[in-house]
């Protein structure tokens, strides 16, 4: 084993029982269109490819990201090798352990004596954090054009590529590229027309590429007993003030027929920084009522929004996208919404 390996990597390799003849690669690249994803550590042995991510705290997003990695990796590169997924970190959330077990991700806890050798994780400010995803490659499945295509497949009857291009207004070349990417990763099938084959895999990729919490500006505690009460009162006030907004996630899905509603939290986009002060009037520090989560959109969510009973909500495609990026309960709600509106 290379004597120059840092102590964290040495610990990981020893705990995993990696043989001396294994090929070890740091920052292992996975190419998806024009975008390149980097895995902290890849270990290739005779019949197994082990993928390792090192984090300070292992949470659900870490597990879903690792699961997405294993499904996005080019099968031609690993051949018939088994894919082994490992997440190493200082600690993990209680709920994460069961999720990791269900998805086949191994957990490895790093001992305190090695904490000082962990790499510093990037920290973003409240101002810059919501805009991190603006720089994402346009070829990602959650980019605006690509998501139009994906949403069409989720909500409409199977079509050929030309028909999808005409219906979505996305160029034929771009549509063709996205469709082939989806086919290559096993998310759609062309049997009897184009259709989504593995919605769980699709939503796992969405949650990795565009977690909704990365757009979160702040969470406000309110005195409203339920999310329904919060949504109605906030909407009335913002409408009167002429402020652009759009409720999303669980707060809007119910308007499209979803049977899943969270009454402890409301979700809202406020695009203009100068308008966000109006939300402060609903804030109560010691309140134990509904939480109001305020997000900064990285795309125009107001232009395509609609009014429903006096409340402005995002369009249904944006709604599915936001739910899918909201964690496990969000993905369940996204699937429920697709089932309600799918044709």
C-alpha positions as CSV (number, residue, x, y, z in Angstrom):
1,X,0.0,0.0,0.0
2,X,1.3,3.5,-0.9
3,X,3.1,4.9,2.2
4,X,2.0,8.4,1.1
5,X,-1.7,7.7,1.6
6,X,-3.2,10.0,4.2
7,X,-4.4,8.5,7.5
8,X,-8.1,8.7,6.6
9,X,-7.7,6.8,3.4
10,X,-5.4,4.2,5.1
11,X,-8.0,3.7,7.8
12,X,-10.8,3.2,5.2
13,X,-8.7,0.8,3.1
14,X,-7.8,-1.3,6.2
15,X,-11.3,-1.5,7.5
16,X,-12.6,-2.6,4.1
17,X,-10.0,-5.3,3.9
18,X,-8.7,-4.2,0.5
19,X,-6.2,-6.6,-1.0
20,X,-2.7,-5.4,-2.0
21,X,-3.3,-6.1,-5.7
22,X,-6.3,-3.8,-5.9
23,X,-6.3,-0.7,-8.1
24,X,-6.9,2.4,-6.1
25,X,-8.0,5.7,-7.6
26,X,-8.7,9.0,-5.8
27,X,-11.3,11.5,-7.2
28,X,-12.7,8.8,-9.5
29,X,-14.6,10.5,-12.4
30,X,-18.1,9.5,-13.7
31,X,-19.0,11.3,-16.9
32,X,-22.6,12.1,-17.6
33,X,-22.9,14.1,-20.8
34,X,-20.9,17.2,-20.3
35,X,-20.8,16.9,-16.6
36,X,-18.2,15.0,-14.6
37,X,-18.9,13.7,-11.1
38,X,-16.0,12.9,-8.8
39,X,-16.1,10.1,-6.2
40,X,-13.6,10.4,-3.3
41,X,-12.2,6.9,-3.7
42,X,-12.7,4.0,-6.1
43,X,-11.1,0.6,-5.5
44,X,-11.1,-2.0,-8.2
45,X,-10.4,-5.6,-7.3
46,X,-10.8,-8.8,-9.3
47,X,-14.6,-9.0,-9.0
48,X,-15.7,-5.8,-7.2
49,X,-15.6,-2.0,-7.7
50,X,-15.8,-0.3,-4.3
51,X,-17.0,3.4,-4.3
52,X,-16.2,5.4,-1.2
53,X,-17.4,8.9,-0.1
54,X,-15.9,10.5,3.0
55,X,-18.1,13.1,4.8
56,X,-18.0,14.7,8.3
57,X,-21.7,13.7,8.9
58,X,-23.5,11.0,7.0
59,X,-27.1,12.0,6.3
60,X,-29.8,10.8,3.9
61,X,-28.5,13.0,1.1
62,X,-25.1,11.3,1.3
63,X,-26.7,7.9,1.1
64,X,-29.0,8.9,-1.9
65,X,-26.0,10.4,-3.6
66,X,-23.9,7.3,-3.3
67,X,-26.9,5.2,-4.5
68,X,-27.2,7.5,-7.5
69,X,-23.4,7.1,-8.2
70,X,-23.8,3.3,-8.3
71,X,-26.5,3.6,-10.9
72,X,-24.9,6.3,-13.0
73,X,-21.5,4.6,-13.4
74,X,-20.9,3.3,-16.9
75,X,-21.3,-0.5,-16.8
76,X,-18.8,-0.9,-19.6
77,X,-16.1,0.5,-17.3
78,X,-16.8,-2.1,-14.5
79,X,-17.9,-5.0,-16.7
80,X,-19.5,-7.8,-14.5
81,X,-17.9,-6.5,-11.3
82,X,-20.1,-6.1,-8.3
83,X,-20.6,-2.4,-7.1
84,X,-19.9,-1.9,-3.4
85,X,-21.0,1.4,-1.9
86,X,-19.4,2.8,1.2
87,X,-19.9,6.1,3.1
88,X,-17.3,7.0,5.8
89,X,-17.8,9.8,8.3
90,X,-17.6,11.0,11.9
91,X,-21.3,10.3,12.7
92,X,-24.7,9.5,11.1
93,X,-28.3,10.3,11.8
94,X,-30.4,7.7,13.4
95,X,-32.8,7.4,10.5
96,X,-29.9,7.1,8.0
97,X,-28.8,3.7,9.2
98,X,-32.0,1.9,8.1
99,X,-32.0,3.8,4.8
100,X,-28.4,2.8,4.1
101,X,-29.2,-0.8,4.8
102,X,-32.2,-0.8,2.4
103,X,-30.2,0.8,-0.4
104,X,-27.1,-1.5,0.2
105,X,-24.8,1.3,1.3
106,X,-22.2,0.3,4.0
107,X,-21.5,2.8,6.8
108,X,-18.0,3.2,8.2
109,X,-17.5,5.5,11.2
110,X,-14.1,7.2,11.5
111,X,-12.6,7.2,15.1
112,X,-12.1,10.5,16.9
113,X,-8.3,10.3,16.8
114,X,-8.5,10.8,13.0
115,X,-11.0,13.7,13.0
116,X,-8.2,16.3,12.5
117,X,-7.3,14.7,9.2
118,X,-10.7,15.0,7.7
119,X,-10.8,17.5,4.8
120,X,-12.7,20.7,5.4
121,X,-16.1,20.7,3.8
122,X,-17.1,23.7,1.9
123,X,-19.5,26.1,3.8
124,X,-21.7,28.5,1.8
125,X,-23.2,31.6,3.2
126,X,-26.9,32.2,3.4
127,X,-26.7,34.6,0.5
128,X,-24.7,32.4,-1.9
129,X,-26.0,28.9,-1.0
130,X,-29.3,29.2,-2.9
131,X,-27.5,29.9,-6.1
132,X,-25.0,27.0,-6.1
133,X,-27.1,25.0,-8.6
134,X,-27.2,27.8,-11.2
135,X,-23.8,26.6,-12.4
136,X,-25.0,23.0,-12.9
137,X,-24.4,21.6,-16.4
138,X,-27.4,22.1,-18.7
139,X,-27.1,18.5,-19.6
140,X,-28.1,17.4,-16.1
141,X,-31.6,15.8,-15.8
142,X,-32.8,18.6,-13.6
143,X,-31.9,21.5,-15.9
144,X,-34.9,23.4,-17.3
145,X,-34.9,21.9,-20.8
146,X,-34.1,18.3,-19.7
147,X,-36.7,18.4,-17.0
148,X,-39.4,19.4,-19.5
149,X,-38.6,16.2,-21.4
150,X,-38.6,14.1,-18.2
151,X,-41.8,15.6,-16.9
152,X,-43.5,15.0,-20.2
153,X,-42.5,11.3,-20.0
154,X,-43.9,11.2,-16.4
155,X,-47.2,12.8,-17.1
156,X,-48.1,12.0,-20.7
157,X,-48.6,8.9,-22.8
158,X,-45.5,7.4,-24.5
159,X,-44.4,9.3,-27.6
160,X,-41.5,9.1,-30.0
161,X,-38.6,11.6,-29.8
162,X,-39.9,13.8,-32.5
163,X,-43.3,14.1,-30.8
164,X,-41.7,14.9,-27.4
165,X,-39.6,17.6,-29.1
166,X,-42.7,19.2,-30.6
167,X,-44.8,19.0,-27.5
168,X,-42.2,20.4,-25.2
169,X,-40.6,23.0,-27.5
170,X,-37.2,21.5,-26.9
171,X,-35.0,21.0,-30.0
172,X,-34.9,17.5,-31.5
173,X,-31.1,17.2,-31.0
174,X,-31.4,18.1,-27.3
175,X,-34.4,15.8,-26.8
176,X,-32.6,13.0,-28.5
177,X,-29.6,13.4,-26.3
178,X,-31.6,13.4,-23.0
179,X,-33.7,10.4,-24.1
180,X,-30.6,8.3,-24.9
181,X,-29.0,9.3,-21.6
182,X,-32.2,8.1,-19.8
183,X,-32.1,4.8,-21.8
184,X,-28.4,4.3,-21.1
185,X,-29.0,4.5,-17.3
186,X,-32.0,2.3,-17.4
187,X,-34.5,4.9,-16.3
188,X,-36.7,4.7,-19.4
189,X,-37.6,2.0,-21.9
190,X,-38.5,2.2,-25.6
191,X,-40.6,-0.9,-25.5
192,X,-44.1,-0.1,-26.9
193,X,-43.1,3.6,-26.9
194,X,-41.0,5.8,-24.6
195,X,-41.9,5.6,-20.9
196,X,-40.4,5.8,-17.5
197,X,-39.1,2.4,-16.4
198,X,-37.6,3.1,-13.0
199,X,-39.1,6.1,-11.3
200,X,-37.3,5.5,-8.0
201,X,-33.9,5.6,-9.7
202,X,-35.0,8.8,-11.6
203,X,-36.1,10.5,-8.3
204,X,-32.9,9.4,-6.6
205,X,-30.8,11.1,-9.3
206,X,-33.0,14.2,-9.0
207,X,-32.5,14.4,-5.2
208,X,-28.7,14.2,-5.7
209,X,-28.5,16.7,-8.6
210,X,-31.0,19.3,-7.1
211,X,-31.8,18.9,-3.4
212,X,-34.5,21.5,-2.6
213,X,-32.7,22.4,0.7
214,X,-29.8,23.8,-1.3
215,X,-32.1,26.6,-2.3
216,X,-33.3,27.2,1.2
217,X,-32.9,30.8,2.4
218,X,-34.4,30.6,5.9
219,X,-36.9,28.8,8.0
220,X,-39.5,30.9,9.9
221,X,-41.4,29.8,13.0
222,X,-45.0,31.0,12.9
223,X,-48.0,30.9,15.2
224,X,-50.2,29.3,12.6
225,X,-51.5,25.9,13.8
226,X,-51.5,24.3,10.4
227,X,-49.8,24.7,7.0
228,X,-53.2,25.3,5.4
229,X,-53.8,28.3,7.7
230,X,-50.3,29.6,7.0
231,X,-50.5,29.3,3.2
232,X,-53.9,31.0,3.1
233,X,-52.9,34.0,5.3
234,X,-49.5,34.5,3.7
235,X,-51.0,34.3,0.2
236,X,-53.6,37.0,1.0
237,X,-51.0,39.4,2.3
238,X,-48.5,38.9,-0.5
239,X,-51.3,39.2,-3.1
240,X,-52.3,42.6,-1.6
241,X,-48.7,43.7,-1.5
242,X,-48.2,42.7,-5.2
243,X,-45.2,40.5,-4.3
244,X,-44.1,37.7,-6.6
245,X,-44.2,34.3,-4.9
246,X,-45.1,30.7,-5.5
247,X,-45.9,28.0,-3.1
248,X,-44.3,24.6,-3.9
249,X,-43.7,21.0,-2.7
250,X,-46.4,19.7,-0.4
251,X,-48.0,23.2,-0.2
252,X,-48.9,23.1,-3.9
253,X,-49.2,19.4,-4.7
254,X,-52.5,19.1,-2.9
255,X,-54.0,21.6,-5.4
256,X,-53.0,19.1,-8.2
257,X,-54.7,16.2,-6.4
258,X,-52.0,14.8,-4.2
259,X,-53.3,13.0,-1.2
260,X,-50.2,13.7,0.9
261,X,-50.0,16.9,2.8
262,X,-47.7,18.2,5.6
263,X,-49.5,20.4,8.0
264,X,-46.3,21.2,10.0
265,X,-44.4,23.0,7.2
266,X,-45.2,25.3,4.3
267,X,-42.9,25.8,1.3
268,X,-42.6,29.1,-0.6
269,X,-40.4,30.7,-3.3
270,X,-39.7,34.4,-3.0
271,X,-37.6,35.4,-6.1
272,X,-36.9,39.1,-5.3
273,X,-34.6,39.8,-2.4
274,X,-36.3,43.2,-1.7
275,X,-39.6,41.3,-1.2
276,X,-38.4,38.9,1.5
277,X,-38.7,41.4,4.3
278,X,-42.5,41.0,4.1
279,X,-42.2,37.4,5.3
280,X,-40.6,38.6,8.6
281,X,-44.0,39.8,9.8
282,X,-45.1,36.2,10.2
283,X,-42.0,35.2,12.3
284,X,-42.4,34.3,15.9
285,X,-39.2,33.1,17.6
286,X,-40.8,31.1,20.4
287,X,-43.8,30.0,18.3
288,X,-44.5,26.3,18.1
289,X,-46.7,26.4,15.0
290,X,-46.2,25.7,11.3
291,X,-42.7,26.3,9.9
292,X,-42.5,28.5,6.8
293,X,-39.6,27.5,4.6
294,X,-38.5,30.3,2.2
295,X,-36.6,29.3,-1.0
296,X,-34.7,31.3,-3.6
297,X,-35.4,29.9,-7.1
298,X,-32.5,29.3,-9.6
299,X,-35.0,29.5,-12.4
300,X,-38.2,31.5,-13.2
301,X,-40.9,29.7,-11.2
302,X,-43.4,32.6,-11.2
303,X,-43.8,32.9,-15.0
304,X,-45.2,29.4,-15.3
305,X,-47.1,29.4,-12.0
306,X,-50.9,29.4,-11.6
307,X,-53.4,30.7,-9.2
308,X,-55.6,28.2,-7.3
309,X,-58.3,29.5,-5.0
310,X,-56.3,32.8,-4.6
311,X,-53.0,31.1,-3.9
312,X,-50.1,31.2,-6.4
313,X,-48.5,27.8,-6.9
314,X,-45.7,26.5,-9.1
315,X,-46.6,24.5,-12.3
316,X,-47.0,20.8,-11.9
317,X,-43.6,19.9,-13.5
318,X,-41.8,22.3,-11.0
319,X,-43.9,20.7,-8.3
320,X,-42.7,17.2,-9.1
321,X,-39.1,18.4,-9.4
322,X,-39.2,20.1,-6.0
323,X,-40.9,17.2,-4.2
324,X,-38.4,14.7,-5.7
325,X,-35.6,16.8,-4.2
326,X,-37.1,17.0,-0.7
327,X,-36.0,13.8,0.8
328,X,-37.8,10.5,1.3
329,X,-41.3,11.8,2.1
330,X,-41.0,14.2,-0.8
331,X,-40.2,11.4,-3.2
332,X,-43.2,9.5,-1.9
333,X,-45.4,12.6,-2.5
334,X,-43.8,13.1,-6.0
335,X,-44.8,9.5,-7.0
336,X,-48.3,10.1,-5.6
337,X,-48.6,13.3,-7.7
338,X,-47.4,11.5,-10.8
339,X,-49.9,8.8,-10.3
340,X,-52.7,11.3,-9.9
341,X,-52.0,13.4,-13.0
342,X,-50.3,10.8,-15.2
343,X,-52.2,9.8,-18.4
